[in-house]
Amino acid sequence: MKVAVAGGGSVGMAVASDLKVHGHDVFILEVDPEQVARFQPHVDVRWVVADACEVSSLKAAGMAEVDVMVAATGDDEDNLVISLLSKQEFAVPRVIARVNNASNQWLFTESWGVDVPVSTPQLYTALVEEAVSIGSLVHLMSFEGASAHLLEVTLAEESPACGMAIGELGLPRESAIVAIVRREHMIIPDPETLLYAGDEVIVLAMVESERAIQTILVGDAPPTPPAPTLQ
């Protein structure tokens, strides 16, 4: 698979190196020639001095033949532009974009050409919340341009779902409980599986279903905050 990585910083180099080890044809697009000269001897992939926000630069680099674009710069606006150009101008099948500021996550959608947004701050937050939160809906991962989420909730004693079978919960059609972790053992559930306090429930759901899932597994959902602006 041919992969382009936009951004020759620490994240871009790490991604490119790992992909190369896994047998992929990888090249890095980096606008700063000094950065390229400094790190090219240490990262054994093809480097291209180019501005990935420019159509002409992407075309010259061979974007028309790329299977995956990884927009990994340290600037969210650049990553959005790179994603949009990759998808609209070159029809890259899969575009993965780094989200530097978690408050900008809402922008990284299919409308900007993003298939998969990756937010390191959000991942850290999710891991911490997953470890310490009981009775709260935690976002673990996003899919389909952030229109679908992998969610986790550890059921509290007062959860309305406790003692109920999954088939009785009335979950939205655009959602599914895909796994339950109970006393360190994973259960692949079916409609007859009963839920108990302390169960770690993993749910795959479309965004529009989350309020209903919150109500079913946790209780009354808090109001949805307004969408922030680009930071």
C-alpha atoms as a printed R data frame, in Angstrom:
    type eleno elety resid chain resno       x       y      z
1   ATOM     1    CA   MET     A     1   0.000   0.000  0.000
2   ATOM     2    CA   LYS     A     2   1.276   3.470 -0.878
3   ATOM     3    CA   VAL     A     3   1.056   5.961  1.982
4   ATOM     4    CA   ALA     A     4   1.813   9.681  2.082
5   ATOM     5    CA   VAL     A     5   2.548  11.296  5.450
6   ATOM     6    CA   ALA     A     6   2.206  15.075  5.548
7   ATOM     7    CA   GLY     A     7   4.441  16.535  8.235
8   ATOM     8    CA   GLY     A     8   7.992  15.528  9.037
9   ATOM     9    CA   GLY     A     9   7.801  16.160 12.760
10  ATOM    10    CA   SER     A    10   8.086  13.559 15.492
11  ATOM    11    CA   VAL     A    11   4.587  12.183 14.882
12  ATOM    12    CA   GLY     A    12   4.960  12.011 11.108
13  ATOM    13    CA   MET     A    13   8.352  10.338 11.323
14  ATOM    14    CA   ALA     A    14   7.120   7.767 13.855
15  ATOM    15    CA   VAL     A    15   4.105   6.891 11.704
16  ATOM    16    CA   ALA     A    16   6.184   6.663  8.532
17  ATOM    17    CA   SER     A    17   8.831   4.481 10.186
18  ATOM    18    CA   ASP     A    18   6.252   2.057 11.577
19  ATOM    19    CA   LEU     A    19   4.449   1.780  8.247
20  ATOM    20    CA   LYS     A    20   7.738   1.130  6.452
21  ATOM    21    CA   VAL     A    21   8.541  -1.683  8.910
22  ATOM    22    CA   HIS     A    22   5.142  -3.212  8.113
23  ATOM    23    CA   GLY     A    23   6.011  -3.329  4.442
24  ATOM    24    CA   HIS     A    24   4.227  -0.276  3.067
25  ATOM    25    CA   ASP     A    25   5.577   2.139  0.445
26  ATOM    26    CA   VAL     A    26   5.808   5.380  2.437
27  ATOM    27    CA   PHE     A    27   6.958   8.903  1.754
28  ATOM    28    CA   ILE     A    28   6.971  12.056  3.889
29  ATOM    29    CA   LEU     A    29   5.940  15.498  2.666
30  ATOM    30    CA   GLU     A    30   7.724  18.236  4.636
31  ATOM    31    CA   VAL     A    31   7.762  21.940  3.762
32  ATOM    32    CA   ASP     A    32  10.946  22.795  5.715
33  ATOM    33    CA   PRO     A    33  14.089  21.752  3.782
34  ATOM    34    CA   GLU     A    34  16.238  22.051  6.912
35  ATOM    35    CA   GLN     A    35  13.990  19.542  8.693
36  ATOM    36    CA   VAL     A    36  14.355  17.165  5.758
37  ATOM    37    CA   ALA     A    37  18.137  17.525  5.656
38  ATOM    38    CA   ARG     A    38  18.384  16.920  9.390
39  ATOM    39    CA   PHE     A    39  16.209  13.825  9.704
40  ATOM    40    CA   GLN     A    40  16.320  12.155  6.286
41  ATOM    41    CA   PRO     A    41  19.457  10.149  7.182
42  ATOM    42    CA   HIS     A    42  17.690   8.744 10.259
43  ATOM    43    CA   VAL     A    43  14.261   7.855  8.832
44  ATOM    44    CA   ASP     A    44  14.600   5.422  5.950
45  ATOM    45    CA   VAL     A    45  11.682   6.506  3.777
46  ATOM    46    CA   ARG     A    46  11.432   8.801  0.771
47  ATOM    47    CA   TRP     A    47  11.286  12.477  1.724
48  ATOM    48    CA   VAL     A    48   9.772  15.182 -0.472
49  ATOM    49    CA   VAL     A    49  10.296  18.880  0.186
50  ATOM    50    CA   ALA     A    50   6.810  20.168 -0.540
51  ATOM    51    CA   ASP     A    51   3.926  22.176  0.871
52  ATOM    52    CA   ALA     A    52   1.165  19.627  1.310
53  ATOM    53    CA   CYS     A    53  -1.397  22.447  1.372
54  ATOM    54    CA   GLU     A    54  -0.693  23.187 -2.310
55  ATOM    55    CA   VAL     A    55  -2.338  21.161 -5.084
56  ATOM    56    CA   SER     A    56   0.666  21.537 -7.387
57  ATOM    57    CA   SER     A    57   3.027  20.175 -4.716
58  ATOM    58    CA   LEU     A    58   0.794  17.195 -4.047
59  ATOM    59    CA   LYS     A    59   0.485  16.467 -7.745
60  ATOM    60    CA   ALA     A    60   4.259  16.620 -8.241
61  ATOM    61    CA   ALA     A    61   4.740  14.243 -5.302
62  ATOM    62    CA   GLY     A    62   2.511  11.619 -6.933
63  ATOM    63    CA   MET     A    63  -0.642  11.910 -4.824
64  ATOM    64    CA   ALA     A    64  -2.746  10.444 -7.635
65  ATOM    65    CA   GLU     A    65  -1.203   7.030 -6.846
66  ATOM    66    CA   VAL     A    66  -1.563   7.206 -3.052
67  ATOM    67    CA   ASP     A    67  -3.848   4.798 -1.174
68  ATOM    68    CA   VAL     A    68  -3.722   6.539  2.204
69  ATOM    69    CA   MET     A    69  -2.919  10.089  3.273
70  ATOM    70    CA   VAL     A    70  -1.897  10.735  6.863
71  ATOM    71    CA   ALA     A    71  -2.171  14.453  7.675
72  ATOM    72    CA   ALA     A    72   0.139  14.585 10.688
73  ATOM    73    CA   THR     A    73   1.307  18.193 10.941
74  ATOM    74    CA   GLY     A    74   1.189  20.124 14.189
75  ATOM    75    CA   ASP     A    75  -1.401  22.552 12.803
76  ATOM    76    CA   ASP     A    76  -5.090  21.619 12.671
77  ATOM    77    CA   GLU     A    77  -5.909  24.068  9.885
78  ATOM    78    CA   ASP     A    78  -3.154  22.588  7.710
79  ATOM    79    CA   ASN     A    79  -4.368  19.062  8.421
80  ATOM    80    CA   LEU     A    80  -7.888  20.001  7.370
81  ATOM    81    CA   VAL     A    81  -6.683  21.589  4.132
82  ATOM    82    CA   ILE     A    82  -4.455  18.593  3.361
83  ATOM    83    CA   SER     A    83  -7.345  16.212  4.019
84  ATOM    84    CA   LEU     A    84  -9.739  18.151  1.800
85  ATOM    85    CA   LEU     A    85  -7.273  18.394 -1.091
86  ATOM    86    CA   SER     A    86  -6.351  14.710 -0.802
87  ATOM    87    CA   LYS     A    87  -9.975  13.625 -0.996
88  ATOM    88    CA   GLN     A    88 -11.400  16.142 -3.482
89  ATOM    89    CA   GLU     A    89  -8.480  16.702 -5.853
90  ATOM    90    CA   PHE     A    90  -6.884  13.245 -5.806
91  ATOM    91    CA   ALA     A    91  -9.677  10.960 -4.578
92  ATOM    92    CA   VAL     A    92  -7.390   9.314 -2.011
93  ATOM    93    CA   PRO     A    93  -9.385   6.311 -0.704
94  ATOM    94    CA   ARG     A    94  -8.516   6.809  2.962
95  ATOM    95    CA   VAL     A    95  -7.524  10.007  4.743
96  ATOM    96    CA   ILE     A    96  -6.389   9.960  8.371
97  ATOM    97    CA   ALA     A    97  -5.918  13.310 10.097
98  ATOM    98    CA   ARG     A    98  -4.195  14.266 13.327
99  ATOM    99    CA   VAL     A    99  -6.201  16.486 15.688
100 ATOM   100    CA   ASN     A   100  -3.850  18.597 17.795
101 ATOM   101    CA   ASN     A   101  -6.439  20.576 19.727
102 ATOM   102    CA   ALA     A   102  -9.251  18.364 21.005
103 ATOM   103    CA   SER     A   103 -11.741  21.251 20.799
104 ATOM   104    CA   ASN     A   104 -11.349  21.115 17.006
105 ATOM   105    CA   GLN     A   105 -12.401  17.448 16.819
106 ATOM   106    CA   TRP     A   106 -15.886  18.344 15.567
107 ATOM   107    CA   LEU     A   107 -14.431  19.792 12.340
108 ATOM   108    CA   PHE     A   108 -12.602  16.613 11.312
109 ATOM   109    CA   THR     A   109 -15.434  15.006  9.365
110 ATOM   110    CA   GLU     A   110 -16.137  13.733  5.856
111 ATOM   111    CA   SER     A   111 -17.076  17.264  4.790
112 ATOM   112    CA   TRP     A   112 -13.373  18.109  5.175
113 ATOM   113    CA   GLY     A   113 -12.274  14.860  3.533
114 ATOM   114    CA   VAL     A   114 -11.384  13.129  6.808
115 ATOM   115    CA   ASP     A   115 -12.189   9.438  7.083
116 ATOM   116    CA   VAL     A   116 -10.539   8.897 10.474
117 ATOM   117    CA   PRO     A   117  -9.599  11.673 12.931
118 ATOM   118    CA   VAL     A   118  -6.954  10.836 15.531
119 ATOM   119    CA   SER     A   119  -6.840  13.044 18.607
120 ATOM   120    CA   THR     A   120  -4.003  12.245 21.005
121 ATOM   121    CA   PRO     A   121  -5.415  14.488 23.787
122 ATOM   122    CA   GLN     A   122  -8.791  12.804 23.396
123 ATOM   123    CA   LEU     A   123  -7.186   9.347 23.537
124 ATOM   124    CA   TYR     A   124  -5.395  10.232 26.780
125 ATOM   125    CA   THR     A   125  -8.609  11.632 28.242
126 ATOM   126    CA   ALA     A   126 -10.578   8.551 27.223
127 ATOM   127    CA   LEU     A   127  -8.009   6.201 28.756
128 ATOM   128    CA   VAL     A   128  -8.031   8.117 32.044
129 ATOM   129    CA   GLU     A   129 -11.823   8.330 32.144
130 ATOM   130    CA   GLU     A   130 -12.180   4.653 31.237
131 ATOM   131    CA   ALA     A   131  -9.927   3.762 34.144
132 ATOM   132    CA   VAL     A   132 -11.606   5.886 36.819
133 ATOM   133    CA   SER     A   133 -15.173   6.628 35.696
134 ATOM   134    CA   ILE     A   134 -18.194   4.677 36.908
135 ATOM   135    CA   GLY     A   135 -21.601   5.642 35.621
136 ATOM   136    CA   SER     A   136 -20.288   7.920 32.867
137 ATOM   137    CA   LEU     A   137 -20.319   7.465 29.105
138 ATOM   138    CA   VAL     A   138 -16.716   7.544 27.831
139 ATOM   139    CA   HIS     A   139 -15.727   8.060 24.184
140 ATOM   140    CA   LEU     A   140 -12.980   5.601 23.251
141 ATOM   141    CA   MET     A   141 -12.694   6.023 19.483
142 ATOM   142    CA   SER     A   142 -14.328   7.610 16.436
143 ATOM   143    CA   PHE     A   143 -15.124   6.047 13.068
144 ATOM   144    CA   GLU     A   144 -16.633   7.117  9.739
145 ATOM   145    CA   GLY     A   145 -15.512  10.727  9.954
146 ATOM   146    CA   ALA     A   146 -16.531  10.932 13.632
147 ATOM   147    CA   SER     A   147 -20.162  10.011 12.837
148 ATOM   148    CA   ALA     A   148 -19.816   6.754 14.798
149 ATOM   149    CA   HIS     A   149 -18.217   6.264 18.194
150 ATOM   150    CA   LEU     A   150 -16.975   3.385 20.303
151 ATOM   151    CA   LEU     A   151 -18.269   4.085 23.807
152 ATOM   152    CA   GLU     A   152 -17.683   2.553 27.224
153 ATOM   153    CA   VAL     A   153 -19.600   2.796 30.460
154 ATOM   154    CA   THR     A   154 -19.059   1.001 33.743
155 ATOM   155    CA   LEU     A   155 -22.546   0.448 35.131
156 ATOM   156    CA   ALA     A   156 -23.174   2.037 38.519
157 ATOM   157    CA   GLU     A   157 -25.455   0.487 41.116
158 ATOM   158    CA   GLU     A   158 -28.171   3.004 40.208
159 ATOM   159    CA   SER     A   159 -27.963   2.350 36.442
160 ATOM   160    CA   PRO     A   160 -31.455   1.739 35.007
161 ATOM   161    CA   ALA     A   161 -29.949  -1.095 32.925
162 ATOM   162    CA   CYS     A   162 -28.910  -3.222 35.907
163 ATOM   163    CA   GLY     A   163 -30.788  -6.521 36.033
164 ATOM   164    CA   MET     A   164 -32.139  -6.141 32.502
165 ATOM   165    CA   ALA     A   165 -31.461  -8.279 29.450
166 ATOM   166    CA   ILE     A   166 -29.880  -6.461 26.509
167 ATOM   167    CA   GLY     A   167 -32.874  -7.267 24.335
168 ATOM   168    CA   GLU     A   168 -35.121  -5.442 26.808
169 ATOM   169    CA   LEU     A   169 -33.145  -2.184 26.849
170 ATOM   170    CA   GLY     A   170 -34.685  -0.643 23.736
171 ATOM   171    CA   LEU     A   171 -31.358   0.444 22.290
172 ATOM   172    CA   PRO     A   172 -31.532   2.605 19.136
173 ATOM   173    CA   ARG     A   173 -31.225   0.701 15.848
174 ATOM   174    CA   GLU     A   174 -28.013   2.611 15.072
175 ATOM   175    CA   SER     A   175 -26.240   1.117 18.083
176 ATOM   176    CA   ALA     A   176 -25.106  -2.216 19.473
177 ATOM   177    CA   ILE     A   177 -23.498  -3.527 22.651
178 ATOM   178    CA   VAL     A   178 -20.486  -5.340 21.213
179 ATOM   179    CA   ALA     A   179 -18.790  -6.577 24.390
180 ATOM   180    CA   ILE     A   180 -19.061  -6.704 28.164
181 ATOM   181    CA   VAL     A   181 -16.111  -6.989 30.539
182 ATOM   182    CA   ARG     A   182 -17.180  -8.608 33.829
183 ATOM   183    CA   ARG     A   183 -14.668  -9.452 36.545
184 ATOM   184    CA   GLU     A   184 -11.808  -9.222 34.010
185 ATOM   185    CA   HIS     A   185 -13.504 -11.643 31.612
186 ATOM   186    CA   MET     A   186 -14.924 -10.568 28.260
187 ATOM   187    CA   ILE     A   187 -18.423 -11.609 27.279
188 ATOM   188    CA   ILE     A   188 -19.747 -11.491 23.718
189 ATOM   189    CA   PRO     A   189 -23.355 -10.603 24.480
190 ATOM   190    CA   ASP     A   190 -26.654 -11.724 22.967
191 ATOM   191    CA   PRO     A   191 -30.174 -10.357 23.550
192 ATOM   192    CA   GLU     A   192 -30.605 -12.611 26.614
193 ATOM   193    CA   THR     A   193 -27.444 -11.408 28.382
194 ATOM   194    CA   LEU     A   194 -28.229  -9.722 31.705
195 ATOM   195    CA   LEU     A   195 -26.388  -6.580 32.810
196 ATOM   196    CA   TYR     A   196 -25.087  -6.034 36.341
197 ATOM   197    CA   ALA     A   197 -23.502  -3.225 38.332
198 ATOM   198    CA   GLY     A   198 -19.766  -3.105 37.668
199 ATOM   199    CA   ASP     A   199 -20.063  -4.395 34.090
200 ATOM   200    CA   GLU     A   200 -17.907  -2.530 31.597
201 ATOM   201    CA   VAL     A   201 -20.223  -2.191 28.610
202 ATOM   202    CA   ILE     A   202 -18.731  -1.435 25.175
203 ATOM   203    CA   VAL     A   203 -21.131   0.144 22.674
204 ATOM   204    CA   LEU     A   204 -20.718   0.985 18.992
205 ATOM   205    CA   ALA     A   205 -23.143   3.747 18.034
206 ATOM   206    CA   MET     A   206 -23.887   6.559 15.644
207 ATOM   207    CA   VAL     A   207 -23.562  10.009 17.194
208 ATOM   208    CA   GLU     A   208 -27.298  10.691 17.032
209 ATOM   209    CA   SER     A   209 -27.927   7.642 19.254
210 ATOM   210    CA   GLU     A   210 -25.677   8.687 22.120
211 ATOM   211    CA   ARG     A   211 -28.259  10.659 24.084
212 ATOM   212    CA   ALA     A   212 -30.600   7.645 24.128
213 ATOM   213    CA   ILE     A   213 -27.733   5.329 25.132
214 ATOM   214    CA   GLN     A   214 -26.799   7.716 27.942
215 ATOM   215    CA   THR     A   215 -30.365   7.577 29.251
216 ATOM   216    CA   ILE     A   216 -30.599   3.773 28.977
217 ATOM   217    CA   LEU     A   217 -27.242   2.858 30.540
218 ATOM   218    CA   VAL     A   218 -26.514   5.807 32.823
219 ATOM   219    CA   GLY     A   219 -29.624   7.889 33.406
220 ATOM   220    CA   ASP     A   220 -30.762  11.305 32.271
221 ATOM   221    CA   ALA     A   221 -28.352  12.800 29.714
222 ATOM   222    CA   PRO     A   222 -26.823  16.236 30.250
223 ATOM   223    CA   PRO     A   223 -27.595  18.962 27.696
224 ATOM   224    CA   THR     A   224 -25.407  19.004 24.602
225 ATOM   225    CA   PRO     A   225 -22.985  21.981 24.592
226 ATOM   226    CA   PRO     A   226 -22.771  24.253 21.515
227 ATOM   227    CA   ALA     A   227 -20.122  23.423 18.912
228 ATOM   228    CA   PRO     A   228 -16.875  25.362 19.493
229 ATOM   229    CA   THR     A   229 -15.009  27.341 16.853
230 ATOM   230    CA   LEU     A   230 -11.647  26.348 15.381
231 ATOM   231    CA   GLN     A   231  -8.845  26.985 17.878
